[in-house]
Amino acid sequence: MAAEYACAKTKFTEKCPHSIPANQACTLPASAAAARLLSKKFIKKDCRVLILGGSGGLGTFLCQYVKLLGASYLAVTATQKDLVISLGADRVNN
């Protein structure tokens, strides 16, 4: 039986956009938190970043965090080039 409610520390949570239903958004925090942790630890302003799988769950968040931190990056994806471009990728190869 699955629980309806669970307690979580706020540092392990993310805000849910109003445009995404809660039942679909429940998988997003893990990807978003991982991308935030990676970008805060390794990304500096003006560094260059290669993101493999830029259209995946972690990749889409990482593209956005990298851009917010002022780095330039090349996102590589094999499936959704338009999505990665819309996230602000400097260059996309597929």
N, CA, C and O atoms as a CHARMM CRD file, in Angstrom:
* protein
*
  376
    1    1 MET  N      0.83600  -1.17600   0.00000 PROA 1      0.00000
    2    1 MET  CA     0.00000   0.00000   0.00000 PROA 1      0.00000
    3    1 MET  C      0.88300   1.24300   0.00000 PROA 1      0.00000
    4    1 MET  O      1.85900   1.29700   0.74800 PROA 1      0.00000
    5    2 ALA  N      0.57300   2.21300  -0.79800 PROA 2      0.00000
    6    2 ALA  CA     1.35300   3.44000  -0.89100 PROA 2      0.00000
    7    2 ALA  C      0.76700   4.51700   0.02400 PROA 2      0.00000
    8    2 ALA  O     -0.44800   4.61100   0.19900 PROA 2      0.00000
    9    3 ALA  N      1.63800   5.31000   0.59000 PROA 3      0.00000
   10    3 ALA  CA     1.19700   6.40100   1.46300 PROA 3      0.00000
   11    3 ALA  C      0.77100   7.59200   0.61500 PROA 3      0.00000
   12    3 ALA  O      1.29200   7.80700  -0.48000 PROA 3      0.00000
   13    4 GLU  N     -0.17000   8.35600   1.12700 PROA 4      0.00000
   14    4 GLU  CA    -0.58300   9.56200   0.43300 PROA 4      0.00000
   15    4 GLU  C      0.30800  10.74000   0.75600 PROA 4      0.00000
   16    4 GLU  O      0.46700  11.63600  -0.07300 PROA 4      0.00000
   17    5 TYR  N      0.89300  10.76200   1.93800 PROA 5      0.00000
   18    5 TYR  CA     1.73200  11.87300   2.37400 PROA 5      0.00000
   19    5 TYR  C      3.05100  11.33500   2.90100 PROA 5      0.00000
   20    5 TYR  O      3.11700  10.22700   3.43500 PROA 5      0.00000
   21    6 ALA  N      4.08400  12.11900   2.74800 PROA 6      0.00000
   22    6 ALA  CA     5.39300  11.76100   3.27600 PROA 6      0.00000
   23    6 ALA  C      6.11500  13.04100   3.67100 PROA 6      0.00000
   24    6 ALA  O      5.94300  14.07700   3.02800 PROA 6      0.00000
   25    7 CYS  N      6.90600  12.97600   4.70600 PROA 7      0.00000
   26    7 CYS  CA     7.69800  14.13200   5.14700 PROA 7      0.00000
   27    7 CYS  C      9.02400  14.12700   4.39500 PROA 7      0.00000
   28    7 CYS  O      9.62800  13.07700   4.17700 PROA 7      0.00000
   29    8 ALA  N      9.45900  15.30900   4.00600 PROA 8      0.00000
   30    8 ALA  CA    10.74500  15.44600   3.31800 PROA 8      0.00000
   31    8 ALA  C     11.39900  16.74100   3.76200 PROA 8      0.00000
   32    8 ALA  O     10.71700  17.73800   3.99800 PROA 8      0.00000
   33    9 LYS  N     12.70200  16.72900   3.87500 PROA 9      0.00000
   34    9 LYS  CA    13.43500  17.94700   4.20200 PROA 9      0.00000
   35    9 LYS  C     13.33100  18.90800   3.01900 PROA 9      0.00000
   36    9 LYS  O     13.38000  18.48600   1.86400 PROA 9      0.00000
   37   10 THR  N     13.19000  20.18700   3.30900 PROA 10     0.00000
   38   10 THR  CA    13.01100  21.16600   2.23900 PROA 10     0.00000
   39   10 THR  C     14.20700  21.23800   1.30000 PROA 10     0.00000
   40   10 THR  O     14.04400  21.60300   0.13600 PROA 10     0.00000
   41   11 LYS  N     15.41100  20.89800   1.77400 PROA 11     0.00000
   42   11 LYS  CA    16.56600  20.93800   0.87900 PROA 11     0.00000
   43   11 LYS  C     16.50800  19.85000  -0.19700 PROA 11     0.00000
   44   11 LYS  O     17.25700  19.89100  -1.17200 PROA 11     0.00000
   45   12 PHE  N     15.61600  18.88400  -0.01000 PROA 12     0.00000
   46   12 PHE  CA    15.44700  17.82300  -0.99900 PROA 12     0.00000
   47   12 PHE  C     14.18900  18.03200  -1.84500 PROA 12     0.00000
   48   12 PHE  O     13.74600  17.10000  -2.51600 PROA 12     0.00000
   49   13 THR  N     13.61800  19.20400  -1.82700 PROA 13     0.00000
   50   13 THR  CA    12.38900  19.46800  -2.57400 PROA 13     0.00000
   51   13 THR  C     12.59700  20.60300  -3.57400 PROA 13     0.00000
   52   13 THR  O     13.56600  21.35700  -3.48300 PROA 13     0.00000
   53   14 GLU  N     11.69600  20.70900  -4.50600 PROA 14     0.00000
   54   14 GLU  CA    11.68100  21.78000  -5.50000 PROA 14     0.00000
   55   14 GLU  C     10.24900  22.27300  -5.63600 PROA 14     0.00000
   56   14 GLU  O      9.30700  21.54500  -5.32100 PROA 14     0.00000
   57   15 LYS  N     10.08100  23.49300  -6.09700 PROA 15     0.00000
   58   15 LYS  CA     8.74300  24.02500  -6.34100 PROA 15     0.00000
   59   15 LYS  C      8.16900  23.41700  -7.60900 PROA 15     0.00000
   60   15 LYS  O      8.88000  23.21100  -8.59200 PROA 15     0.00000
   61   16 CYS  N      6.88100  23.13400  -7.57400 PROA 16     0.00000
   62   16 CYS  CA     6.20300  22.55200  -8.72500 PROA 16     0.00000
   63   16 CYS  C      5.52800  23.65900  -9.53900 PROA 16     0.00000
   64   16 CYS  O      4.75500  24.44500  -8.99200 PROA 16     0.00000
   65   17 PRO  N      5.81600  23.72300 -10.83800 PROA 17     0.00000
   66   17 PRO  CA     5.11100  24.70000 -11.67400 PROA 17     0.00000
   67   17 PRO  C      3.60600  24.41600 -11.68300 PROA 17     0.00000
   68   17 PRO  O      3.19400  23.25600 -11.66000 PROA 17     0.00000
   69   18 HSD  N      2.80100  25.45300 -11.71400 PROA 18     0.00000
   70   18 HSD  CA     1.34700  25.28400 -11.70900 PROA 18     0.00000
   71   18 HSD  C      0.84000  24.59600 -12.97400 PROA 18     0.00000
   72   18 HSD  O     -0.25700  24.03700 -12.98300 PROA 18     0.00000
   73   19 SER  N      1.63600  24.63600 -14.04000 PROA 19     0.00000
   74   19 SER  CA     1.20400  24.05000 -15.31500 PROA 19     0.00000
   75   19 SER  C      1.36600  22.52700 -15.35700 PROA 19     0.00000
   76   19 SER  O      0.91700  21.88400 -16.30700 PROA 19     0.00000
   77   20 ILE  N      2.00000  21.95000 -14.34300 PROA 20     0.00000
   78   20 ILE  CA     2.21900  20.50300 -14.32500 PROA 20     0.00000
   79   20 ILE  C      1.37600  19.87200 -13.21700 PROA 20     0.00000
   80   20 ILE  O      1.48600  20.27000 -12.05800 PROA 20     0.00000
   81   21 PRO  N      0.54700  18.90600 -13.55700 PROA 21     0.00000
   82   21 PRO  CA    -0.24800  18.22800 -12.52100 PROA 21     0.00000
   83   21 PRO  C      0.65900  17.54100 -11.50300 PROA 21     0.00000
   84   21 PRO  O      1.72300  17.03500 -11.85900 PROA 21     0.00000
   85   22 ALA  N      0.24800  17.52200 -10.26000 PROA 22     0.00000
   86   22 ALA  CA     1.06200  16.97200  -9.17400 PROA 22     0.00000
   87   22 ALA  C      1.44400  15.51400  -9.41500 PROA 22     0.00000
   88   22 ALA  O      2.56100  15.10500  -9.09700 PROA 22     0.00000
   89   23 ASN  N      0.52700  14.73000  -9.97200 PROA 23     0.00000
   90   23 ASN  CA     0.84200  13.31000 -10.18800 PROA 23     0.00000
   91   23 ASN  C      1.91800  13.11400 -11.26200 PROA 23     0.00000
   92   23 ASN  O      2.59000  12.08300 -11.27000 PROA 23     0.00000
   93   24 GLN  N      2.09100  14.06700 -12.15300 PROA 24     0.00000
   94   24 GLN  CA     3.15800  13.98700 -13.14200 PROA 24     0.00000
   95   24 GLN  C      4.44700  14.61900 -12.61900 PROA 24     0.00000
   96   24 GLN  O      5.54500  14.23500 -13.01900 PROA 24     0.00000
   97   25 ALA  N      4.29900  15.57900 -11.73200 PROA 25     0.00000
   98   25 ALA  CA     5.46200  16.30500 -11.21500 PROA 25     0.00000
   99   25 ALA  C      6.21100  15.55300 -10.12700 PROA 25     0.00000
  100   25 ALA  O      7.30800  15.96300  -9.74900 PROA 25     0.00000
  101   26 CYS  N      5.66100  14.48500  -9.62200 PROA 26     0.00000
  102   26 CYS  CA     6.27900  13.79300  -8.48300 PROA 26     0.00000
  103   26 CYS  C      7.65100  13.22200  -8.80200 PROA 26     0.00000
  104   26 CYS  O      8.42700  12.97000  -7.88000 PROA 26     0.00000
  105   27 THR  N      7.98200  13.00800 -10.06400 PROA 27     0.00000
  106   27 THR  CA     9.30100  12.48200 -10.41000 PROA 27     0.00000
  107   27 THR  C     10.33000  13.58700 -10.64400 PROA 27     0.00000
  108   27 THR  O     11.52300  13.30100 -10.74100 PROA 27     0.00000
  109   28 LEU  N      9.89500  14.82400 -10.73300 PROA 28     0.00000
  110   28 LEU  CA    10.80200  15.91500 -11.06400 PROA 28     0.00000
  111   28 LEU  C     11.79900  16.29600  -9.97200 PROA 28     0.00000
  112   28 LEU  O     12.93300  16.63700 -10.31000 PROA 28     0.00000
  113   29 PRO  N     11.45400  16.26100  -8.69600 PROA 29     0.00000
  114   29 PRO  CA    12.39900  16.74600  -7.68400 PROA 29     0.00000
  115   29 PRO  C     13.75500  16.04900  -7.67500 PROA 29     0.00000
  116   29 PRO  O     14.77600  16.70200  -7.45800 PROA 29     0.00000
  117   30 ALA  N     13.78700  14.76200  -7.90100 PROA 30     0.00000
  118   30 ALA  CA    15.07600  14.05700  -7.87300 PROA 30     0.00000
  119   30 ALA  C     15.99800  14.55900  -8.98600 PROA 30     0.00000
  120   30 ALA  O     17.18600  14.78100  -8.75500 PROA 30     0.00000
  121   31 SER  N     15.45900  14.73500 -10.17800 PROA 31     0.00000
  122   31 SER  CA    16.27300  15.23700 -11.29400 PROA 31     0.00000
  123   31 SER  C     16.68300  16.68300 -11.05800 PROA 31     0.00000
  124   31 SER  O     17.83300  17.05100 -11.29800 PROA 31     0.00000
  125   32 ALA  N     15.76000  17.49400 -10.59600 PROA 32     0.00000
  126   32 ALA  CA    16.05200  18.90500 -10.35700 PROA 32     0.00000
  127   32 ALA  C     17.08400  19.07300  -9.24300 PROA 32     0.00000
  128   32 ALA  O     18.00100  19.88500  -9.36100 PROA 32     0.00000
  129   33 ALA  N     16.93400  18.31400  -8.17600 PROA 33     0.00000
  130   33 ALA  CA    17.87800  18.42200  -7.05800 PROA 33     0.00000
  131   33 ALA  C     19.26900  17.96000  -7.47200 PROA 33     0.00000
  132   33 ALA  O     20.26200  18.58500  -7.09900 PROA 33     0.00000
  133   34 ALA  N     19.35300  16.88600  -8.23000 PROA 34     0.00000
  134   34 ALA  CA    20.65300  16.39800  -8.69600 PROA 34     0.00000
  135   34 ALA  C     21.32600  17.42700  -9.60100 PROA 34     0.00000
  136   34 ALA  O     22.52800  17.66500  -9.48700 PROA 34     0.00000
  137   35 ALA  N     20.55800  18.03300 -10.49200 PROA 35     0.00000
  138   35 ALA  CA    21.11600  19.04800 -11.39200 PROA 35     0.00000
  139   35 ALA  C     21.58500  20.27000 -10.61000 PROA 35     0.00000
  140   35 ALA  O     22.63400  20.84000 -10.91100 PROA 35     0.00000
  141   36 ARG  N     20.81000  20.66900  -9.60900 PROA 36     0.00000
  142   36 ARG  CA    21.19800  21.82700  -8.79500 PROA 36     0.00000
  143   36 ARG  C     22.48700  21.53600  -8.02900 PROA 36     0.00000
  144   36 ARG  O     23.38500  22.37700  -7.98500 PROA 36     0.00000
  145   37 LEU  N     22.58100  20.35900  -7.43200 PROA 37     0.00000
  146   37 LEU  CA    23.78700  19.99900  -6.68600 PROA 37     0.00000
  147   37 LEU  C     25.01500  19.94900  -7.59300 PROA 37     0.00000
  148   37 LEU  O     26.07500  20.46000  -7.23500 PROA 37     0.00000
  149   38 LEU  N     24.87100  19.33600  -8.75800 PROA 38     0.00000
  150   38 LEU  CA    25.99000  19.25800  -9.70700 PROA 38     0.00000
  151   38 LEU  C     26.43100  20.63800 -10.17500 PROA 38     0.00000
  152   38 LEU  O     27.62400  20.93700 -10.22000 PROA 38     0.00000
  153   39 SER  N     25.45800  21.47600 -10.52500 PROA 39     0.00000
  154   39 SER  CA    25.80600  22.78300 -11.05500 PROA 39     0.00000
  155   39 SER  C     26.42900  23.68000  -9.99100 PROA 39     0.00000
  156   39 SER  O     27.37300  24.41300 -10.28500 PROA 39     0.00000
  157   40 LYS  N     25.92200  23.63600  -8.76900 PROA 40     0.00000
  158   40 LYS  CA    26.50600  24.46800  -7.70700 PROA 40     0.00000
  159   40 LYS  C     27.91600  24.01500  -7.34700 PROA 40     0.00000
  160   40 LYS  O     28.75600  24.84000  -6.98600 PROA 40     0.00000
  161   41 LYS  N     28.18100  22.73300  -7.44000 PROA 41     0.00000
  162   41 LYS  CA    29.48900  22.22200  -7.05000 PROA 41     0.00000
  163   41 LYS  C     30.54600  22.39700  -8.14200 PROA 41     0.00000
  164   41 LYS  O     31.70700  22.67300  -7.83600 PROA 41     0.00000
  165   42 PHE  N     30.16200  22.24100  -9.40200 PROA 42     0.00000
  166   42 PHE  CA    31.16000  22.18000 -10.46800 PROA 42     0.00000
  167   42 PHE  C     31.12700  23.32200 -11.47700 PROA 42     0.00000
  168   42 PHE  O     32.09700  23.50000 -12.21300 PROA 42     0.00000
  169   43 ILE  N     30.06100  24.09300 -11.53900 PROA 43     0.00000
  170   43 ILE  CA    29.92500  25.10100 -12.60100 PROA 43     0.00000
  171   43 ILE  C     30.28100  26.49000 -12.09300 PROA 43     0.00000
  172   43 ILE  O     29.77500  26.93700 -11.06300 PROA 43     0.00000
  173   44 LYS  N     31.15200  27.16000 -12.82300 PROA 44     0.00000
  174   44 LYS  CA    31.54300  28.54400 -12.53000 PROA 44     0.00000
  175   44 LYS  C     31.18100  29.40700 -13.73100 PROA 44     0.00000
  176   44 LYS  O     31.02600  28.90800 -14.84600 PROA 44     0.00000
  177   45 LYS  N     31.05100  30.69200 -13.49200 PROA 45     0.00000
  178   45 LYS  CA    30.72900  31.63500 -14.57100 PROA 45     0.00000
  179   45 LYS  C     31.78900  31.53700 -15.66300 PROA 45     0.00000
  180   45 LYS  O     32.98100  31.43100 -15.37700 PROA 45     0.00000
  181   46 ASP  N     31.35100  31.57200 -16.88600 PROA 46     0.00000
  182   46 ASP  CA    32.19000  31.54500 -18.08900 PROA 46     0.00000
  183   46 ASP  C     32.89500  30.21400 -18.34400 PROA 46     0.00000
  184   46 ASP  O     33.74900  30.14800 -19.22800 PROA 46     0.00000
  185   47 CYS  N     32.57200  29.15700 -17.60700 PROA 47     0.00000
  186   47 CYS  CA    33.16700  27.86500 -17.94000 PROA 47     0.00000
  187   47 CYS  C     32.33500  27.21200 -19.05100 PROA 47     0.00000
  188   47 CYS  O     31.18100  27.57500 -19.27600 PROA 47     0.00000
  189   48 ARG  N     32.93500  26.25800 -19.72500 PROA 48     0.00000
  190   48 ARG  CA    32.25100  25.55800 -20.81200 PROA 48     0.00000
  191   48 ARG  C     31.85200  24.17700 -20.30700 PROA 48     0.00000
  192   48 ARG  O     32.63100  23.49500 -19.64100 PROA 48     0.00000
  193   49 VAL  N     30.63000  23.77800 -20.63500 PROA 49     0.00000
  194   49 VAL  CA    30.08300  22.53400 -20.11400 PROA 49     0.00000
  195   49 VAL  C     29.53000  21.69900 -21.25500 PROA 49     0.00000
  196   49 VAL  O     28.84700  22.21200 -22.14200 PROA 49     0.00000
  197   50 LEU  N     29.82900  20.41500 -21.22500 PROA 50     0.00000
  198   50 LEU  CA    29.26900  19.46300 -22.18300 PROA 50     0.00000
  199   50 LEU  C     28.21600  18.64600 -21.44700 PROA 50     0.00000
  200   50 LEU  O     28.51800  18.00300 -20.44200 PROA 50     0.00000
  201   51 ILE  N     26.99100  18.66800 -21.93800 PROA 51     0.00000
  202   51 ILE  CA    25.89700  17.91800 -21.32900 PROA 51     0.00000
  203   51 ILE  C     25.47300  16.83100 -22.31000 PROA 51     0.00000
  204   51 ILE  O     24.91000  17.11800 -23.36700 PROA 51     0.00000
  205   52 LEU  N     25.74500  15.59800 -21.95200 PROA 52     0.00000
  206   52 LEU  CA    25.30400  14.47600 -22.76800 PROA 52     0.00000
  207   52 LEU  C     23.91200  14.07900 -22.30900 PROA 52     0.00000
  208   52 LEU  O     23.68500  13.91700 -21.11000 PROA 52     0.00000
  209   53 GLY  N     22.98600  13.92200 -23.22700 PROA 53     0.00000
  210   53 GLY  CA    21.60600  13.61400 -22.85000 PROA 53     0.00000
  211   53 GLY  C     20.86600  14.86300 -22.41500 PROA 53     0.00000
  212   53 GLY  O     20.14100  14.84000 -21.42000 PROA 53     0.00000
  213   54 GLY  N     21.03900  15.94600 -23.14200 PROA 54     0.00000
  214   54 GLY  CA    20.43600  17.22800 -22.77400 PROA 54     0.00000
  215   54 GLY  C     18.92100  17.24700 -22.78000 PROA 54     0.00000
  216   54 GLY  O     18.32500  18.15100 -22.19600 PROA 54     0.00000
  217   55 SER  N     18.27800  16.28400 -23.41900 PROA 55     0.00000
  218   55 SER  CA    16.81500  16.27200 -23.44100 PROA 55     0.00000
  219   55 SER  C     16.22700  15.30100 -22.42400 PROA 55     0.00000
  220   55 SER  O     15.00900  15.12500 -22.37800 PROA 55     0.00000
  221   56 GLY  N     17.06500  14.66800 -21.60700 PROA 56     0.00000
  222   56 GLY  CA    16.57700  13.75000 -20.58200 PROA 56     0.00000
  223   56 GLY  C     16.14300  14.48800 -19.32700 PROA 56     0.00000
  224   56 GLY  O     16.20100  15.71600 -19.27400 PROA 56     0.00000
  225   57 GLY  N     15.71300  13.74900 -18.32600 PROA 57     0.00000
  226   57 GLY  CA    15.23300  14.35400 -17.08800 PROA 57     0.00000
  227   57 GLY  C     16.27900  15.21800 -16.41500 PROA 57     0.00000
  228   57 GLY  O     16.02100  16.38800 -16.13500 PROA 57     0.00000
  229   58 LEU  N     17.45000  14.67300 -16.14900 PROA 58     0.00000
  230   58 LEU  CA    18.52700  15.43300 -15.51600 PROA 58     0.00000
  231   58 LEU  C     19.08300  16.48300 -16.47000 PROA 58     0.00000
  232   58 LEU  O     19.38300  17.60300 -16.05800 PROA 58     0.00000
  233   59 GLY  N     19.22000  16.12400 -17.73700 PROA 59     0.00000
  234   59 GLY  CA    19.79900  17.04100 -18.71800 PROA 59     0.00000
  235   59 GLY  C     19.01200  18.32200 -18.90900 PROA 59     0.00000
  236   59 GLY  O     19.60700  19.39000 -19.05400 PROA 59     0.00000
  237   60 THR  N     17.68400  18.24400 -18.91300 PROA 60     0.00000
  238   60 THR  CA    16.88500  19.45300 -19.11300 PROA 60     0.00000
  239   60 THR  C     17.05400  20.42700 -17.94600 PROA 60     0.00000
  240   60 THR  O     17.11700  21.63900 -18.15400 PROA 60     0.00000
  241   61 PHE  N     17.12700  19.90600 -16.73200 PROA 61     0.00000
  242   61 PHE  CA    17.35200  20.77800 -15.58200 PROA 61     0.00000
  243   61 PHE  C     18.77500  21.31900 -15.58900 PROA 61     0.00000
  244   61 PHE  O     18.99800  22.49100 -15.28500 PROA 61     0.00000
  245   62 LEU  N     19.72800  20.47800 -15.93100 PROA 62     0.00000
  246   62 LEU  CA    21.12700  20.89600 -15.93700 PROA 62     0.00000
  247   62 LEU  C     21.36100  22.00100 -16.96100 PROA 62     0.00000
  248   62 LEU  O     22.10900  22.94100 -16.69200 PROA 62     0.00000
  249   63 CYS  N     20.73700  21.90400 -18.12100 PROA 63     0.00000
  250   63 CYS  CA    20.85000  22.96600 -19.13700 PROA 63     0.00000
  251   63 CYS  C     20.42400  24.31600 -18.55600 PROA 63     0.00000
  252   63 CYS  O     21.08600  25.33100 -18.77600 PROA 63     0.00000
  253   64 GLN  N     19.33000  24.32000 -17.82400 PROA 64     0.00000
  254   64 GLN  CA    18.80800  25.56400 -17.26900 PROA 64     0.00000
  255   64 GLN  C     19.68400  26.10700 -16.14000 PROA 64     0.00000
  256   64 GLN  O     19.94300  27.30900 -16.08900 PROA 64     0.00000
  257   65 TYR  N     20.14200  25.24100 -15.23500 PROA 65     0.00000
  258   65 TYR  CA    21.00100  25.69100 -14.14100 PROA 65     0.00000
  259   65 TYR  C     22.33700  26.21300 -14.66000 PROA 65     0.00000
  260   65 TYR  O     22.84100  27.22400 -14.17200 PROA 65     0.00000
  261   66 VAL  N     22.91300  25.52700 -15.64800 PROA 66     0.00000
  262   66 VAL  CA    24.18600  25.96000 -16.21800 PROA 66     0.00000
  263   66 VAL  C     24.03500  27.34900 -16.81800 PROA 66     0.00000
  264   66 VAL  O     24.90100  28.20400 -16.63500 PROA 66     0.00000
  265   67 LYS  N     22.95600  27.57300 -17.52300 PROA 67     0.00000
  266   67 LYS  CA    22.71100  28.87400 -18.14400 PROA 67     0.00000
  267   67 LYS  C     22.52800  29.95800 -17.08000 PROA 67     0.00000
  268   67 LYS  O     23.05400  31.06200 -17.21900 PROA 67     0.00000
  269   68 LEU  N     21.78300  29.64000 -16.01800 PROA 68     0.00000
  270   68 LEU  CA    21.56600  30.60800 -14.93500 PROA 68     0.00000
  271   68 LEU  C     22.87100  31.00400 -14.24600 PROA 68     0.00000
  272   68 LEU  O     23.01200  32.13800 -13.78800 PROA 68     0.00000
  273   69 LEU  N     23.80800  30.08800 -14.17300 PROA 69     0.00000
  274   69 LEU  CA    25.08500  30.36500 -13.51900 PROA 69     0.00000
  275   69 LEU  C     26.08000  31.07700 -14.42700 PROA 69     0.00000
  276   69 LEU  O     27.19200  31.39100 -14.00200 PROA 69     0.00000
  277   70 GLY  N     25.69100  31.33300 -15.67200 PROA 70     0.00000
  278   70 GLY  CA    26.52900  32.12000 -16.57100 PROA 70     0.00000
  279   70 GLY  C     27.56200  31.33500 -17.36100 PROA 70     0.00000
  280   70 GLY  O     28.47100  31.92700 -17.94300 PROA 70     0.00000
  281   71 ALA  N     27.44200  30.03200 -17.39200 PROA 71     0.00000
  282   71 ALA  CA    28.37800  29.21900 -18.17100 PROA 71     0.00000
  283   71 ALA  C     27.85600  29.05600 -19.59200 PROA 71     0.00000
  284   71 ALA  O     26.65600  29.17000 -19.84100 PROA 71     0.00000
  285   72 SER  N     28.74900  28.79300 -20.49800 PROA 72     0.00000
  286   72 SER  CA    28.31500  28.44500 -21.85000 PROA 72     0.00000
  287   72 SER  C     28.41100  26.92900 -21.95900 PROA 72     0.00000
  288   72 SER  O     29.22500  26.30500 -21.27700 PROA 72     0.00000
  289   73 TYR  N     27.60500  26.35300 -22.79100 PROA 73     0.00000
  290   73 TYR  CA    27.62000  24.89600 -22.85900 PROA 73     0.00000
  291   73 TYR  C     27.17900  24.38500 -24.20800 PROA 73     0.00000
  292   73 TYR  O     26.52400  25.08700 -24.97900 PROA 73     0.00000
  293   74 LEU  N     27.54400  23.17400 -24.47300 PROA 74     0.00000
  294   74 LEU  CA    27.12800  22.43100 -25.65000 PROA 74     0.00000
  295   74 LEU  C     26.27500  21.28100 -25.14000 PROA 74     0.00000
  296   74 LEU  O     26.77100  20.43200 -24.40000 PROA 74     0.00000
  297   75 ALA  N     25.03300  21.23600 -25.50900 PROA 75     0.00000
  298   75 ALA  CA    24.15700  20.14000 -25.09700 PROA 75     0.00000
  299   75 ALA  C     24.00300  19.18000 -26.26000 PROA 75     0.00000
  300   75 ALA  O     23.68600  19.59400 -27.37500 PROA 75     0.00000
  301   76 VAL  N     24.22000  17.92800 -26.01000 PROA 76     0.00000
  302   76 VAL  CA    24.13600  16.92400 -27.06000 PROA 76     0.00000
  303   76 VAL  C     22.93600  16.04100 -26.79200 PROA 76     0.00000
  304   76 VAL  O     22.78100  15.51200 -25.69100 PROA 76     0.00000
  305   77 THR  N     22.09500  15.88100 -27.78200 PROA 77     0.00000
  306   77 THR  CA    20.91700  15.02800 -27.64500 PROA 77     0.00000
  307   77 THR  C     20.66800  14.31300 -28.95400 PROA 77     0.00000
  308   77 THR  O     21.02800  14.80900 -30.02100 PROA 77     0.00000
  309   78 ALA  N     20.05900  13.16100 -28.87500 PROA 78     0.00000
  310   78 ALA  CA    19.78100  12.41200 -30.08700 PROA 78     0.00000
  311   78 ALA  C     18.30100  12.43200 -30.44200 PROA 78     0.00000
  312   78 ALA  O     17.91800  11.93000 -31.49800 PROA 78     0.00000
  313   79 THR  N     17.47300  12.99600 -29.59000 PROA 79     0.00000
  314   79 THR  CA    16.03700  12.87400 -29.82100 PROA 79     0.00000
  315   79 THR  C     15.28600  14.19800 -29.92500 PROA 79     0.00000
  316   79 THR  O     14.46600  14.35500 -30.82900 PROA 79     0.00000
  317   80 GLN  N     15.53400  15.13900 -29.04500 PROA 80     0.00000
  318   80 GLN  CA    14.69100  16.33600 -28.98500 PROA 80     0.00000
  319   80 GLN  C     15.51400  17.61600 -29.09600 PROA 80     0.00000
  320   80 GLN  O     15.64900  18.36000 -28.12500 PROA 80     0.00000
  321   81 LYS  N     16.05300  17.86200 -30.26100 PROA 81     0.00000
  322   81 LYS  CA    16.90300  19.02600 -30.49300 PROA 81     0.00000
  323   81 LYS  C     16.16700  20.33500 -30.20300 PROA 81     0.00000
  324   81 LYS  O     16.73800  21.23300 -29.58400 PROA 81     0.00000
  325   82 ASP  N     14.91300  20.45900 -30.63900 PROA 82     0.00000
  326   82 ASP  CA    14.15400  21.69400 -30.43000 PROA 82     0.00000
  327   82 ASP  C     13.94900  21.99300 -28.94400 PROA 82     0.00000
  328   82 ASP  O     13.99700  23.15200 -28.53400 PROA 82     0.00000
  329   83 LEU  N     13.72500  20.96300 -28.14400 PROA 83     0.00000
  330   83 LEU  CA    13.55600  21.15300 -26.70200 PROA 83     0.00000
  331   83 LEU  C     14.82100  21.74300 -26.09000 PROA 83     0.00000
  332   83 LEU  O     14.75100  22.70200 -25.32200 PROA 83     0.00000
  333   84 VAL  N     15.96600  21.17800 -26.42400 PROA 84     0.00000
  334   84 VAL  CA    17.22600  21.63900 -25.84300 PROA 84     0.00000
  335   84 VAL  C     17.54500  23.06300 -26.30000 PROA 84     0.00000
  336   84 VAL  O     18.08500  23.85300 -25.52500 PROA 84     0.00000
  337   85 ILE  N     17.22200  23.39100 -27.52600 PROA 85     0.00000
  338   85 ILE  CA    17.39600  24.76300 -28.01000 PROA 85     0.00000
  339   85 ILE  C     16.50800  25.71300 -27.22200 PROA 85     0.00000
  340   85 ILE  O     16.93400  26.81200 -26.87000 PROA 85     0.00000
  341   86 SER  N     15.26900  25.29700 -26.94100 PROA 86     0.00000
  342   86 SER  CA    14.35700  26.16100 -26.18700 PROA 86     0.00000
  343   86 SER  C     14.82300  26.38900 -24.74700 PROA 86     0.00000
  344   86 SER  O     14.41700  27.36400 -24.11500 PROA 86     0.00000
  345   87 LEU  N     15.66900  25.50100 -24.22800 PROA 87     0.00000
  346   87 LEU  CA    16.21900  25.65700 -22.88400 PROA 87     0.00000
  347   87 LEU  C     17.41400  26.59600 -22.85600 PROA 87     0.00000
  348   87 LEU  O     17.93600  26.91100 -21.78700 PROA 87     0.00000
  349   88 GLY  N     17.84800  27.04500 -24.03300 PROA 88     0.00000
  350   88 GLY  CA    18.93100  28.01600 -24.11200 PROA 88     0.00000
  351   88 GLY  C     20.28500  27.45500 -24.44400 PROA 88     0.00000
  352   88 GLY  O     21.29700  28.11200 -24.20200 PROA 88     0.00000
  353   89 ALA  N     20.33700  26.25700 -24.99300 PROA 89     0.00000
  354   89 ALA  CA    21.62500  25.66600 -25.33900 PROA 89     0.00000
  355   89 ALA  C     22.34900  26.53800 -26.34500 PROA 89     0.00000
  356   89 ALA  O     21.74200  27.05700 -27.28200 PROA 89     0.00000
  357   90 ASP  N     23.65200  26.69700 -26.14800 PROA 90     0.00000
  358   90 ASP  CA    24.45600  27.47400 -27.09300 PROA 90     0.00000
  359   90 ASP  C     24.64300  26.72900 -28.40600 PROA 90     0.00000
  360   90 ASP  O     24.70200  27.33900 -29.47400 PROA 90     0.00000
  361   91 ARG  N     24.73500  25.42100 -28.32100 PROA 91     0.00000
  362   91 ARG  CA    24.92800  24.60000 -29.50800 PROA 91     0.00000
  363   91 ARG  C     24.38900  23.19900 -29.25200 PROA 91     0.00000
  364   91 ARG  O     24.58200  22.65100 -28.16700 PROA 91     0.00000
  365   92 VAL  N     23.71500  22.61400 -30.23800 PROA 92     0.00000
  366   92 VAL  CA    23.16000  21.28200 -30.08100 PROA 92     0.00000
  367   92 VAL  C     23.58200  20.42400 -31.26600 PROA 92     0.00000
  368   92 VAL  O     23.39700  20.80600 -32.42200 PROA 92     0.00000
  369   93 ASN  N     24.14500  19.27100 -30.96500 PROA 93     0.00000
  370   93 ASN  CA    24.47700  18.28100 -32.00200 PROA 93     0.00000
  371   93 ASN  C     23.61800  17.06100 -31.74300 PROA 93     0.00000
  372   93 ASN  O     23.39900  16.66700 -30.59700 PROA 93     0.00000
  373   94 ASN  N     23.13400  16.46700 -32.82300 PROA 94     0.00000
  374   94 ASN  CA    22.38400  15.21000 -32.62900 PROA 94     0.00000
  375   94 ASN  C     22.79000  14.19800 -33.66400 PROA 94     0.00000
  376   94 ASN  O     22.27500  13.08000 -33.67000 PROA 94     0.00000
